[in-house]
């Protein structure tokens, strides 16, 4: 019985320690988190441990030309950025306001997200395609 209580206490303490170090990542409506550090993600918000993380995003939004239009989807290939989180931090990634299909297509050519947090962080992060990321990695070797 004592060993069972110790085991349950150890698990409870471990889970509490993990949640104490958790940070949260959310994205705007036109972004989807595809993976974190190469591991697929489903749903939001994403809970992460403090530290650096490689985030794979995908931009996708529908733009209407008039009231009778069924809309045109603009979707990007996978886009990557690196973020750093601290314990208990909640970060959010957002695109600039894009009102037209042409603006969205231009955005995909030079994508940037704004990273904000509840404790005042506000910075622009460039997003890279897979080819750009691989070129950067190979150049560093």
N, CA, C and O atoms as CSV, one atom per row, in Angstrom:
chain,resi,resn,atom,element,x,y,z
A,1,UNK,N,N,0.813,-1.182,0.000
A,1,UNK,CA,C,0.000,0.000,0.000
A,1,UNK,C,C,0.869,1.264,0.000
A,1,UNK,O,O,0.578,2.217,-0.722
A,2,UNK,N,N,1.944,1.270,0.815
A,2,UNK,CA,C,2.822,2.427,0.858
A,2,UNK,C,C,3.478,2.675,-0.492
A,2,UNK,O,O,3.620,3.821,-0.920
A,3,UNK,N,N,3.879,1.591,-1.165
A,3,UNK,CA,C,4.540,1.749,-2.458
A,3,UNK,C,C,3.556,2.317,-3.497
A,3,UNK,O,O,3.955,3.101,-4.358
A,4,UNK,N,N,2.296,1.932,-3.422
A,4,UNK,CA,C,1.288,2.456,-4.336
A,4,UNK,C,C,1.090,3.955,-4.100
A,4,UNK,O,O,0.997,4.726,-5.056
A,5,UNK,N,N,1.026,4.364,-2.853
A,5,UNK,CA,C,0.864,5.780,-2.528
A,5,UNK,C,C,2.078,6.571,-2.983
A,5,UNK,O,O,1.931,7.677,-3.504
A,6,UNK,N,N,3.267,6.031,-2.799
A,6,UNK,CA,C,4.492,6.704,-3.250
A,6,UNK,C,C,4.502,6.840,-4.772
A,6,UNK,O,O,4.874,7.881,-5.313
A,7,UNK,N,N,4.086,5.767,-5.454
A,7,UNK,CA,C,4.051,5.773,-6.908
A,7,UNK,C,C,3.078,6.847,-7.406
A,7,UNK,O,O,3.417,7.627,-8.296
A,8,UNK,N,N,1.882,6.887,-6.837
A,8,UNK,CA,C,0.880,7.886,-7.241
A,8,UNK,C,C,1.386,9.282,-6.921
A,8,UNK,O,O,1.202,10.203,-7.717
A,9,UNK,N,N,2.015,9.451,-5.777
A,9,UNK,CA,C,2.574,10.763,-5.408
A,9,UNK,C,C,3.659,11.179,-6.390
A,9,UNK,O,O,3.723,12.341,-6.793
A,10,UNK,N,N,4.512,10.236,-6.777
A,10,UNK,CA,C,5.590,10.538,-7.727
A,10,UNK,C,C,5.016,10.954,-9.077
A,10,UNK,O,O,5.493,11.913,-9.685
A,11,UNK,N,N,4.001,10.244,-9.548
A,11,UNK,CA,C,3.368,10.589,-10.829
A,11,UNK,C,C,2.718,11.968,-10.736
A,11,UNK,O,O,2.875,12.787,-11.642
A,12,UNK,N,N,1.999,12.228,-9.666
A,12,UNK,CA,C,1.344,13.520,-9.479
A,12,UNK,C,C,2.369,14.646,-9.461
A,12,UNK,O,O,2.168,15.681,-10.096
A,13,UNK,N,N,3.464,14.449,-8.737
A,13,UNK,CA,C,4.511,15.465,-8.675
A,13,UNK,C,C,5.131,15.683,-10.054
A,13,UNK,O,O,5.383,16.825,-10.440
A,14,UNK,N,N,5.378,14.614,-10.797
A,14,UNK,CA,C,5.968,14.718,-12.130
A,14,UNK,C,C,5.047,15.478,-13.079
A,14,UNK,O,O,5.499,16.340,-13.832
A,15,UNK,N,N,3.761,15.159,-13.042
A,15,UNK,CA,C,2.807,15.856,-13.900
A,15,UNK,C,C,2.711,17.326,-13.518
A,15,UNK,O,O,2.614,18.186,-14.393
A,16,UNK,N,N,2.736,17.618,-12.257
A,16,UNK,CA,C,2.692,19.009,-11.808
A,16,UNK,C,C,3.937,19.762,-12.278
A,16,UNK,O,O,3.846,20.921,-12.681
A,17,UNK,N,N,5.084,19.112,-12.228
A,17,UNK,CA,C,6.327,19.750,-12.678
A,17,UNK,C,C,6.276,20.024,-14.174
A,17,UNK,O,O,6.715,21.081,-14.626
A,18,UNK,N,N,5.740,19.075,-14.953
A,18,UNK,CA,C,5.633,19.275,-16.388
A,18,UNK,C,C,4.692,20.414,-16.717
A,18,UNK,O,O,5.014,21.254,-17.557
A,19,UNK,N,N,3.531,20.461,-16.073
A,19,UNK,CA,C,2.583,21.519,-16.369
A,19,UNK,C,C,3.101,22.866,-15.899
A,19,UNK,O,O,2.741,23.891,-16.479
A,20,UNK,N,N,3.930,22.899,-14.873
A,20,UNK,CA,C,4.495,24.154,-14.386
A,20,UNK,C,C,5.450,24.752,-15.409
A,20,UNK,O,O,5.629,25.970,-15.447
A,21,UNK,N,N,6.060,23.921,-16.232
A,21,UNK,CA,C,6.998,24.405,-17.230
A,21,UNK,C,C,6.333,24.626,-18.583
A,21,UNK,O,O,7.002,25.022,-19.538
A,22,UNK,N,N,5.050,24.383,-18.681
A,22,UNK,CA,C,4.369,24.452,-19.963
A,22,UNK,C,C,4.248,25.887,-20.457
A,22,UNK,O,O,4.044,26.825,-19.685
A,23,UNK,N,N,4.380,26.019,-21.755
A,23,UNK,CA,C,4.117,27.272,-22.451
A,23,UNK,C,C,3.056,26.947,-23.494
A,23,UNK,O,O,2.884,25.786,-23.865
A,24,UNK,N,N,2.353,27.953,-23.961
A,24,UNK,CA,C,1.245,27.743,-24.882
A,24,UNK,C,C,1.479,28.521,-26.172
A,24,UNK,O,O,1.936,29.664,-26.144
A,25,UNK,N,N,1.159,27.888,-27.310
A,25,UNK,CA,C,1.267,28.531,-28.618
A,25,UNK,C,C,-0.076,28.457,-29.324
A,25,UNK,O,O,-0.675,27.387,-29.426
A,26,UNK,N,N,-0.548,29.603,-29.810
A,26,UNK,CA,C,-1.763,29.671,-30.617
A,26,UNK,C,C,-1.442,30.426,-31.904
A,26,UNK,O,O,-0.430,31.121,-31.993
A,27,UNK,N,N,-2.318,30.278,-32.900
A,27,UNK,CA,C,-2.153,30.999,-34.168
A,27,UNK,C,C,-3.484,31.608,-34.582
A,27,UNK,O,O,-4.545,31.214,-34.100
A,28,UNK,N,N,-3.402,32.585,-35.495
A,28,UNK,CA,C,-4.601,33.224,-36.023
A,28,UNK,C,C,-5.416,32.271,-36.885
A,28,UNK,O,O,-4.982,31.158,-37.185
A,29,UNK,N,N,-6.603,32.724,-37.277
A,29,UNK,CA,C,-7.542,31.890,-38.021
A,29,UNK,C,C,-7.023,31.413,-39.371
A,29,UNK,O,O,-7.438,30.356,-39.847
A,30,UNK,N,N,-6.125,32.168,-39.996
A,30,UNK,CA,C,-5.657,31.780,-41.329
A,30,UNK,C,C,-4.331,31.007,-41.304
A,30,UNK,O,O,-3.716,30.786,-42.347
A,31,UNK,N,N,-3.902,30.603,-40.119
A,31,UNK,CA,C,-2.698,29.780,-39.980
A,31,UNK,C,C,-3.046,28.466,-39.302
A,31,UNK,O,O,-3.935,28.414,-38.452
A,32,UNK,N,N,-2.349,27.415,-39.676
A,32,UNK,CA,C,-2.490,26.112,-39.025
A,32,UNK,C,C,-1.114,25.646,-38.600
A,32,UNK,O,O,-0.153,25.752,-39.362
A,33,UNK,N,N,-1.016,25.132,-37.390
A,33,UNK,CA,C,0.242,24.540,-36.938
A,33,UNK,C,C,0.257,23.100,-37.449
A,33,UNK,O,O,-0.578,22.287,-37.052
A,34,UNK,N,N,1.205,22.790,-38.326
A,34,UNK,CA,C,1.312,21.450,-38.905
A,34,UNK,C,C,2.172,20.541,-38.032
A,34,UNK,O,O,1.833,19.379,-37.809
A,35,UNK,N,N,3.300,21.088,-37.532
A,35,UNK,CA,C,4.187,20.278,-36.691
A,35,UNK,C,C,5.011,21.185,-35.798
A,35,UNK,O,O,5.192,22.371,-36.075
A,36,UNK,N,N,5.506,20.596,-34.717
A,36,UNK,CA,C,6.453,21.248,-33.812
A,36,UNK,C,C,7.654,20.312,-33.708
A,36,UNK,O,O,7.509,19.149,-33.332
A,37,UNK,N,N,8.825,20.815,-34.037
A,37,UNK,CA,C,10.054,20.008,-34.012
A,37,UNK,C,C,9.905,18.722,-34.824
A,37,UNK,O,O,10.449,17.680,-34.457
A,38,UNK,N,N,9.160,18.808,-35.933
A,38,UNK,CA,C,8.987,17.667,-36.828
A,38,UNK,C,C,7.910,16.685,-36.416
A,38,UNK,O,O,7.678,15.709,-37.129
A,39,UNK,N,N,7.242,16.906,-35.291
A,39,UNK,CA,C,6.184,16.003,-34.831
A,39,UNK,C,C,4.822,16.612,-35.152
A,39,UNK,O,O,4.568,17.767,-34.810
A,40,UNK,N,N,3.937,15.844,-35.811
A,40,UNK,CA,C,2.622,16.373,-36.191
A,40,UNK,C,C,1.833,16.894,-34.987
A,40,UNK,O,O,1.936,16.370,-33.878
A,41,UNK,N,N,1.050,17.933,-35.239
A,41,UNK,CA,C,0.223,18.562,-34.216
A,41,UNK,C,C,-1.226,18.510,-34.679
A,41,UNK,O,O,-1.520,18.732,-35.853
A,42,UNK,N,N,-2.120,18.218,-33.758
A,42,UNK,CA,C,-3.540,18.299,-34.088
A,42,UNK,C,C,-4.233,19.117,-33.008
A,42,UNK,O,O,-4.181,18.786,-31.823
A,43,UNK,N,N,-4.867,20.169,-33.433
A,43,UNK,CA,C,-5.608,21.002,-32.495
A,43,UNK,C,C,-4.777,22.107,-31.883
A,43,UNK,O,O,-3.549,22.127,-31.973
A,44,UNK,N,N,-5.485,23.018,-31.261
A,44,UNK,CA,C,-4.889,24.160,-30.586
A,44,UNK,C,C,-5.605,24.392,-29.284
A,44,UNK,O,O,-6.732,23.922,-29.123
A,45,UNK,N,N,-5.015,25.086,-28.359
A,45,UNK,CA,C,-3.634,25.555,-28.332
A,45,UNK,C,C,-2.658,24.402,-28.138
A,45,UNK,O,O,-3.037,23.323,-27.681
A,46,UNK,N,N,-1.405,24.640,-28.488
A,46,UNK,CA,C,-0.351,23.639,-28.350
A,46,UNK,C,C,0.424,23.940,-27.072
A,46,UNK,O,O,0.865,25.068,-26.851
A,47,UNK,N,N,0.584,22.923,-26.238
A,47,UNK,CA,C,1.371,23.056,-25.009
A,47,UNK,C,C,2.794,22.609,-25.302
A,47,UNK,O,O,3.013,21.538,-25.870
A,48,UNK,N,N,3.769,23.442,-24.909
A,48,UNK,CA,C,5.178,23.158,-25.158
A,48,UNK,C,C,5.989,23.378,-23.893
A,48,UNK,O,O,5.583,24.126,-23.003
A,49,UNK,N,N,7.127,22.726,-23.823
A,49,UNK,CA,C,8.055,23.006,-22.733
A,49,UNK,C,C,8.840,24.260,-23.111
A,49,UNK,O,O,8.955,24.600,-24.289
A,50,UNK,N,N,9.366,24.931,-22.118
A,50,UNK,CA,C,10.167,26.121,-22.372
A,50,UNK,C,C,11.380,25.753,-23.221
A,50,UNK,O,O,11.923,24.655,-23.093
A,51,UNK,N,N,11.801,26.668,-24.084
A,51,UNK,CA,C,12.966,26.437,-24.929
A,51,UNK,C,C,12.697,26.822,-26.368
A,51,UNK,O,O,11.704,27.484,-26.669
A,52,UNK,N,N,13.597,26.399,-27.267
A,52,UNK,CA,C,13.476,26.692,-28.695
A,52,UNK,C,C,12.715,25.580,-29.397
A,52,UNK,O,O,12.864,24.402,-29.071
A,53,UNK,N,N,11.892,25.975,-30.370
A,53,UNK,CA,C,11.100,25.008,-31.120
A,53,UNK,C,C,11.017,25.436,-32.583
A,53,UNK,O,O,10.888,26.621,-32.892
A,54,UNK,N,N,11.092,24.444,-33.482
A,54,UNK,CA,C,10.880,24.686,-34.903
A,54,UNK,C,C,9.391,24.448,-35.182
A,54,UNK,O,O,8.864,23.366,-34.926
A,55,UNK,N,N,8.731,25.471,-35.707
A,55,UNK,CA,C,7.294,25.413,-35.942
A,55,UNK,C,C,7.032,25.387,-37.439
A,55,UNK,O,O,7.523,26.238,-38.181
A,56,UNK,N,N,6.250,24.398,-37.878
A,56,UNK,CA,C,5.811,24.322,-39.267
A,56,UNK,C,C,4.377,24.811,-39.335
A,56,UNK,O,O,3.496,24.288,-38.652
A,57,UNK,N,N,4.151,25.820,-40.166
A,57,UNK,CA,C,2.831,26.425,-40.322
A,57,UNK,C,C,2.357,26.275,-41.757
A,57,UNK,O,O,3.137,25.990,-42.665
A,58,UNK,N,N,1.072,26.471,-41.935
A,58,UNK,CA,C,0.499,26.550,-43.281
A,58,UNK,C,C,-0.512,27.690,-43.268
A,58,UNK,O,O,-1.369,27.771,-42.389
A,59,UNK,N,N,-0.394,28.570,-44.265
A,59,UNK,CA,C,-1.349,29.660,-44.436
A,59,UNK,C,C,-2.478,29.167,-45.323
A,59,UNK,O,O,-2.228,28.513,-46.335
A,60,UNK,N,N,-3.715,29.469,-44.960
A,60,UNK,CA,C,-4.868,29.101,-45.788
A,60,UNK,C,C,-6.033,30.022,-45.448
A,60,UNK,O,O,-6.423,30.148,-44.288
A,61,UNK,N,N,-6.586,30.666,-46.482
A,61,UNK,CA,C,-7.732,31.550,-46.262
A,61,UNK,C,C,-8.525,31.675,-47.557
A,61,UNK,O,O,-7.994,31.454,-48.646
A,62,UNK,N,N,-9.794,32.029,-47.428
A,62,UNK,CA,C,-10.692,32.171,-48.572
A,62,UNK,C,C,-10.982,33.649,-48.788
A,62,UNK,O,O,-11.234,34.393,-47.840
A,63,UNK,N,N,-10.942,34.063,-50.055
A,63,UNK,CA,C,-11.177,35.456,-50.422
A,63,UNK,C,C,-12.311,35.517,-51.428
A,63,UNK,O,O,-12.346,34.756,-52.395
A,64,UNK,N,N,-13.240,36.436,-51.184
A,64,UNK,CA,C,-14.432,36.588,-52.006
A,64,UNK,C,C,-14.297,37.835,-52.870
A,64,UNK,O,O,-13.870,38.890,-52.401
A,65,UNK,N,N,-14.677,37.692,-54.171
A,65,UNK,CA,C,-14.597,38.837,-55.075
A,65,UNK,C,C,-15.877,39.667,-55.044
A,65,UNK,O,O,-15.840,40.870,-55.303
A,66,UNK,N,N,-17.012,39.035,-54.731
A,66,UNK,CA,C,-18.283,39.750,-54.591
A,66,UNK,C,C,-19.233,38.900,-53.747
A,66,UNK,O,O,-18.879,37.802,-53.319
A,67,UNK,N,N,-20.427,39.411,-53.514
A,67,UNK,CA,C,-21.381,38.732,-52.634
A,67,UNK,C,C,-21.826,37.376,-53.179
A,67,UNK,O,O,-22.189,36.493,-52.402
A,68,UNK,N,N,-21.805,37.199,-54.488
A,68,UNK,CA,C,-22.254,35.934,-55.084
A,68,UNK,C,C,-21.112,34.934,-55.269
A,68,UNK,O,O,-21.340,33.794,-55.673
A,69,UNK,N,N,-19.905,35.356,-54.978
A,69,UNK,CA,C,-18.726,34.517,-55.163
A,69,UNK,C,C,-18.692,33.400,-54.117
A,69,UNK,O,O,-19.048,33.606,-52.957
A,70,UNK,N,N,-18.257,32.219,-54.550
A,70,UNK,CA,C,-18.068,31.119,-53.591
A,70,UNK,C,C,-16.686,31.205,-52.943
A,70,UNK,O,O,-16.363,30.428,-52.045
A,71,UNK,N,N,-15.882,32.150,-53.402
A,71,UNK,CA,C,-14.581,32.379,-52.788
A,71,UNK,C,C,-13.465,31.599,-53.455
A,71,UNK,O,O,-13.688,30.565,-54.084
A,72,UNK,N,N,-12.265,32.120,-53.302
A,72,UNK,CA,C,-11.057,31.485,-53.817
A,72,UNK,C,C,-10.116,31.243,-52.657
A,72,UNK,O,O,-9.789,32.159,-51.902
A,73,UNK,N,N,-9.684,29.998,-52.522
A,73,UNK,CA,C,-8.736,29.657,-51.456
A,73,UNK,C,C,-7.333,30.014,-51.877
A,73,UNK,O,O,-6.938,29.783,-53.020
A,74,UNK,N,N,-6.578,30.579,-50.952
A,74,UNK,CA,C,-5.154,30.809,-51.127
A,74,UNK,C,C,-4.473,30.020,-50.018
A,74,UNK,O,O,-4.712,30.261,-48.835
A,75,UNK,N,N,-3.622,29.075,-50.410
A,75,UNK,CA,C,-2.962,28.189,-49.445
A,75,UNK,C,C,-1.478,28.138,-49.755
A,75,UNK,O,O,-1.077,28.070,-50.917
A,76,UNK,N,N,-0.673,28.170,-48.719
A,76,UNK,CA,C,0.779,28.117,-48.890
A,76,UNK,C,C,1.282,26.684,-48.796
A,76,UNK,O,O,0.579,25.778,-48.349
A,77,UNK,N,N,2.508,26.516,-49.228
A,77,UNK,CA,C,3.259,25.297,-48.925
A,77,UNK,C,C,3.656,25.408,-47.452
A,77,UNK,O,O,3.441,26.457,-46.845
A,78,UNK,N,N,4.223,24.366,-46.868
A,78,UNK,CA,C,4.675,24.471,-45.476
A,78,UNK,C,C,5.665,25.630,-45.296
A,78,UNK,O,O,6.541,25.858,-46.131
A,79,UNK,N,N,5.500,26.351,-44.187
A,79,UNK,CA,C,6.346,27.489,-43.838
A,79,UNK,C,C,6.919,27.247,-42.452
A,79,UNK,O,O,6.234,26.714,-41.579
A,80,UNK,N,N,8.177,27.636,-42.244
A,80,UNK,CA,C,8.873,27.302,-40.998
A,80,UNK,C,C,9.414,28.549,-40.314
A,80,UNK,O,O,9.823,29.513,-40.961
A,81,UNK,N,N,9.404,28.500,-38.980
A,81,UNK,CA,C,10.054,29.515,-38.162
A,81,UNK,C,C,10.487,28.882,-36.853
A,81,UNK,O,O,9.983,27.832,-36.454
A,82,UNK,N,N,11.417,29.527,-36.203
A,82,UNK,CA,C,11.874,29.049,-34.900
A,82,UNK,C,C,11.395,30.031,-33.844
A,82,UNK,O,O,11.495,31.244,-34.023
A,83,UNK,N,N,10.872,29.501,-32.739
A,83,UNK,CA,C,10.424,30.349,-31.639
A,83,UNK,C,C,11.094,29.896,-30.349
A,83,UNK,O,O,11.480,28.736,-30.205
A,84,UNK,N,N,11.222,30.824,-29.424
A,84,UNK,CA,C,11.727,30.519,-28.090
A,84,UNK,C,C,10.654,30.887,-27.090
A,84,UNK,O,O,10.086,31.978,-27.142
A,85,UNK,N,N,10.378,29.963,-26.173
A,85,UNK,CA,C,9.369,30.188,-25.153
A,85,UNK,C,C,9.984,30.077,-23.776
A,85,UNK,O,O,10.949,29.341,-23.573
A,86,UNK,N,N,9.422,30.810,-22.832
A,86,UNK,CA,C,9.804,30.671,-21.440
A,86,UNK,C,C,8.668,29.973,-20.701
A,86,UNK,O,O,7.570,29.825,-21.237
A,87,UNK,N,N,8.932,29.547,-19.479
A,87,UNK,CA,C,7.908,28.876,-18.685
A,87,UNK,C,C,6.688,29.771,-18.521
A,87,UNK,O,O,6.817,30.982,-18.345
A,88,UNK,N,N,5.519,29.178,-18.579
A,88,UNK,CA,C,4.235,29.849,-18.367
A,88,UNK,C,C,3.918,30.909,-19.416
A,88,UNK,O,O,2.973,31.675,-19.228
A,89,UNK,N,N,4.663,30.982,-20.499
A,89,UNK,CA,C,4.432,32.012,-21.508
A,89,UNK,C,C,3.362,31.547,-22.483
A,89,UNK,O,O,3.304,30.371,-22.845
A,90,UNK,N,N,2.520,32.474,-22.904
A,90,UNK,CA,C,1.528,32.201,-23.936
A,90,UNK,C,C,1.870,33.061,-25.134
A,90,UNK,O,O,1.831,34.289,-25.061
A,91,UNK,N,N,2.209,32.404,-26.249
A,91,UNK,CA,C,2.569,33.103,-27.478
A,91,UNK,C,C,1.478,32.924,-28.517
A,91,UNK,O,O,0.776,31.912,-28.545
A,92,UNK,N,N,1.352,33.928,-29.368
A,92,UNK,CA,C,0.403,33.865,-30.468
A,92,UNK,C,C,1.092,34.340,-31.735
A,92,UNK,O,O,1.839,35.319,-31.709
A,93,UNK,N,N,0.846,33.652,-32.844
A,93,UNK,CA,C,1.386,34.017,-34.148
A,93,UNK,C,C,0.244,34.461,-35.054
A,93,UNK,O,O,-0.761,33.762,-35.183
A,94,UNK,N,N,0.402,35.638,-35.687
A,94,UNK,CA,C,-0.641,36.180,-36.553
A,94,UNK,C,C,-0.037,36.759,-37.821
A,94,UNK,O,O,1.093,37.247,-37.823
A,95,UNK,N,N,-0.806,36.698,-38.893
A,95,UNK,CA,C,-0.427,37.346,-40.147
A,95,UNK,C,C,-0.931,38.789,-40.113
A,95,UNK,O,O,-1.776,39.135,-39.287
A,96,UNK,N,N,-0.414,39.629,-41.012
A,96,UNK,CA,C,-1.024,40.954,-41.137
A,96,UNK,C,C,-2.439,40.808,-41.709
A,96,UNK,O,O,-2.793,39.746,-42.220
A,97,UNK,N,N,-3.235,41.855,-41.626
A,97,UNK,CA,C,-4.588,41.822,-42.194
A,97,UNK,C,C,-4.475,41.745,-43.711
A,97,UNK,O,O,-3.865,42.607,-44.342
A,98,UNK,N,N,-5.064,40.713,-44.284
A,98,UNK,CA,C,-5.034,40.499,-45.730
A,98,UNK,C,C,-6.476,40.491,-46.229
A,98,UNK,O,O,-7.246,39.600,-45.871
A,99,UNK,N,N,-6.849,41.472,-47.050
A,99,UNK,CA,C,-8.247,41.625,-47.458
A,99,UNK,C,C,-8.562,41.033,-48.821
A,99,UNK,O,O,-9.719,40.727,-49.111
A,100,UNK,N,N,-7.547,40.869,-49.661
A,100,UNK,CA,C,-7.810,40.399,-51.021
A,100,UNK,C,C,-6.952,39.183,-51.356
A,100,UNK,O,O,-5.951,38.898,-50.698
A,101,UNK,N,N,-7.373,38.486,-52.387
A,101,UNK,CA,C,-6.610,37.344,-52.872
A,101,UNK,C,C,-5.213,37.776,-53.308
A,101,UNK,O,O,-4.236,37.072,-53.051
A,102,UNK,N,N,-5.114,38.932,-53.966
A,102,UNK,CA,C,-3.810,39.433,-54.419
A,102,UNK,C,C,-2.887,39.708,-53.230
A,102,UNK,O,O,-1.696,39.400,-53.286
A,103,UNK,N,N,-3.425,40.281,-52.163
A,103,UNK,CA,C,-2.614,40.522,-50.959
A,103,UNK,C,C,-2.134,39.203,-50.361
A,103,UNK,O,O,-0.985,39.094,-49.933
A,104,UNK,N,N,-3.007,38.211,-50.330
A,104,UNK,CA,C,-2.637,36.905,-49.777
A,104,UNK,C,C,-1.554,36.234,-50.623
A,104,UNK,O,O,-0.622,35.638,-50.084
A,105,UNK,N,N,-1.679,36.330,-51.945
A,105,UNK,CA,C,-0.672,35.737,-52.825
A,105,UNK,C,C,0.677,36.437,-52.661
A,105,UNK,O,O,1.720,35.782,-52.691
A,106,UNK,N,N,0.667,37.743,-52.491
A,106,UNK,CA,C,1.906,38.488,-52.247
A,106,UNK,C,C,2.486,38.105,-50.893
A,106,UNK,O,O,3.700,37.967,-50.747
A,107,UNK,N,N,1.617,37.935,-49.905
A,107,UNK,CA,C,2.060,37.540,-48.568
A,107,UNK,C,C,2.806,36.199,-48.617
A,107,UNK,O,O,3.841,36.041,-47.969
A,108,UNK,N,N,2.292,35.256,-49.368
A,108,UNK,CA,C,2.914,33.930,-49.472
A,108,UNK,C,C,4.320,34.022,-50.070
A,108,UNK,O,O,5.183,33.202,-49.756
A,109,UNK,N,N,4.550,35.014,-50.929
A,109,UNK,CA,C,5.884,35.179,-51.522
A,109,UNK,C,C,6.910,35.647,-50.481
A,109,UNK,O,O,8.085,35.288,-50.563
A,110,UNK,N,N,6.467,36.449,-49.502
A,110,UNK,CA,C,7.357,36.967,-48.460
A,110,UNK,C,C,6.630,36.919,-47.113
A,110,UNK,O,O,6.279,37.959,-46.555
A,111,UNK,N,N,6.408,35.708,-46.594
A,111,UNK,CA,C,5.587,35.581,-45.382
A,111,UNK,C,C,6.301,36.002,-44.099
A,111,UNK,O,O,7.463,35.666,-43.870
A,112,UNK,N,N,5.582,36.737,-43.283
A,112,UNK,CA,C,6.041,37.186,-41.976
A,112,UNK,C,C,4.879,37.047,-41.015
A,112,UNK,O,O,3.744,37.371,-41.363
A,113,UNK,N,N,5.148,36.569,-39.814
A,113,UNK,CA,C,4.123,36.530,-38.775
A,113,UNK,C,C,4.558,37.442,-37.634
A,113,UNK,O,O,5.747,37.672,-37.417
A,114,UNK,N,N,3.580,37.947,-36.923
A,114,UNK,CA,C,3.853,38.727,-35.725
A,114,UNK,C,C,3.670,37.823,-34.529
A,114,UNK,O,O,2.614,37.216,-34.351
A,115,UNK,N,N,4.697,37.735,-33.712
A,115,UNK,CA,C,4.663,36.953,-32.487
A,115,UNK,C,C,4.336,37.919,-31.350
A,115,UNK,O,O,5.024,38.921,-31.157
A,116,UNK,N,N,3.283,37.608,-30.607
A,116,UNK,CA,C,2.924,38.426,-29.450
A,116,UNK,C,C,2.753,37.527,-28.237
A,116,UNK,O,O,2.488,36.331,-28.362
A,117,UNK,N,N,2.911,38.124,-27.060
A,117,UNK,CA,C,2.694,37.386,-25.819
A,117,UNK,C,C,1.984,38.293,-24.829
A,117,UNK,O,O,1.947,39.513,-24.990
A,118,UNK,N,N,1.420,37.666,-23.798
A,118,UNK,CA,C,0.693,38.433,-22.792
A,118,UNK,C,C,1.628,39.286,-21.945
A,118,UNK,O,O,1.174,40.202,-21.259
A,119,UNK,N,N,2.930,38.998,-21.983
A,119,UNK,CA,C,3.861,39.798,-21.189
A,119,UNK,C,C,4.642,40.803,-22.038
A,119,UNK,O,O,5.734,41.225,-21.660
A,120,UNK,N,N,4.076,41.182,-23.185
A,120,UNK,CA,C,4.618,42.298,-23.940
A,120,UNK,C,C,5.517,41.998,-25.113
A,120,UNK,O,O,5.929,42.924,-25.811
A,121,UNK,N,N,5.841,40.738,-25.362
A,121,UNK,CA,C,6.661,40.444,-26.549
A,121,UNK,C,C,5.868,40.797,-27.801
A,121,UNK,O,O,4.676,40.507,-27.901
A,122,UNK,N,N,6.542,41.419,-28.742
A,122,UNK,CA,C,5.916,41.771,-30.012
A,122,UNK,C,C,7.031,41.862,-31.044
A,122,UNK,O,O,7.767,42.848,-31.089
A,123,UNK,N,N,7.153,40.822,-31.877
A,123,UNK,CA,C,8.234,40.805,-32.866
A,123,UNK,C,C,7.765,40.147,-34.149
A,123,UNK,O,O,6.889,39.282,-34.139
A,124,UNK,N,N,8.359,40.569,-35.247
A,124,UNK,CA,C,8.058,39.987,-36.546
A,124,UNK,C,C,9.049,38.873,-36.834
A,124,UNK,O,O,10.256,39.034,-36.651
A,125,UNK,N,N,8.524,37.739,-37.288
A,125,UNK,CA,C,9.345,36.588,-37.639
A,125,UNK,C,C,9.130,36.249,-39.108
A,125,UNK,O,O,7.996,36.060,-39.549
A,126,UNK,N,N,10.226,36.172,-39.862
A,126,UNK,CA,C,10.126,35.733,-41.252
A,126,UNK,C,C,9.880,34.238,-41.283
A,126,UNK,O,O,10.441,33.485,-40.487
A,127,UNK,N,N,9.037,33.821,-42.209
A,127,UNK,CA,C,8.784,32.393,-42.409
A,127,UNK,C,C,9.580,31.936,-43.617
A,127,UNK,O,O,9.763,32.689,-44.574
A,128,UNK,N,N,10.052,30.698,-43.569
A,128,UNK,CA,C,10.853,30.148,-44.653
A,128,UNK,C,C,10.157,28.928,-45.248
A,128,UNK,O,O,9.479,28.173,-44.551
A,129,UNK,N,N,10.344,28.758,-46.550
A,129,UNK,CA,C,9.881,27.540,-47.188
A,129,UNK,C,C,10.840,26.414,-46.818
A,129,UNK,O,O,11.896,26.654,-46.234
A,130,UNK,N,N,10.467,25.198,-47.160
A,130,UNK,CA,C,11.340,24.058,-46.872
A,130,UNK,C,C,12.667,24.195,-47.626
A,130,UNK,O,O,13.725,23.882,-47.081
A,131,UNK,N,N,12.610,24.659,-48.868
A,131,UNK,CA,C,13.832,24.829,-49.658
A,131,UNK,C,C,14.743,25.885,-49.031
A,131,UNK,O,O,15.957,25.692,-48.965
A,132,UNK,N,N,14.167,27.000,-48.568
A,132,UNK,CA,C,14.967,28.042,-47.924
A,132,UNK,C,C,15.588,27.530,-46.631
A,132,UNK,O,O,16.744,27.826,-46.327
A,133,UNK,N,N,14.817,26.762,-45.877
A,133,UNK,CA,C,15.321,26.208,-44.619
A,133,UNK,C,C,16.475,25.241,-44.874
A,133,UNK,O,O,17.486,25.279,-44.173
A,134,UNK,N,N,16.325,24.378,-45.872
A,134,UNK,CA,C,17.385,23.419,-46.201
A,134,UNK,C,C,18.640,24.140,-46.688
A,134,UNK,O,O,19.750,23.758,-46.317
A,135,UNK,N,N,18.482,25.180,-47.515
A,135,UNK,CA,C,19.634,25.952,-47.973
A,135,UNK,C,C,20.371,26.590,-46.811
A,135,UNK,O,O,21.602,26.611,-46.787
A,136,UNK,N,N,19.624,27.110,-45.848
A,136,UNK,CA,C,20.225,27.720,-44.667
A,136,UNK,C,C,20.982,26.683,-43.838
A,136,UNK,O,O,22.085,26.945,-43.360
A,137,UNK,N,N,20.387,25.517,-43.673
A,137,UNK,CA,C,21.044,24.449,-42.919
A,137,UNK,C,C,22.307,23.974,-43.608
A,137,UNK,O,O,23.326,23.758,-42.951
A,138,UNK,N,N,22.259,23.808,-44.922
A,138,UNK,CA,C,23.432,23.337,-45.666
A,138,UNK,C,C,24.534,24.387,-45.692
A,138,UNK,O,O,25.716,24.044,-45.679
A,139,UNK,N,N,24.160,25.660,-45.730
A,139,UNK,CA,C,25.163,26.731,-45.728
A,139,UNK,C,C,25.913,26.778,-44.393
A,139,UNK,O,O,27.067,27.205,-44.340
A,140,UNK,N,N,25.263,26.346,-43.336
A,140,UNK,CA,C,25.881,26.359,-42.016
A,140,UNK,C,C,26.773,25.170,-41.745
A,140,UNK,O,O,27.446,25.127,-40.715
A,141,UNK,N,N,26.796,24.211,-42.638
A,141,UNK,CA,C,27.598,22.997,-42.420
A,141,UNK,C,C,29.037,23.214,-42.801
A,141,UNK,O,O,29.852,22.299,-42.682
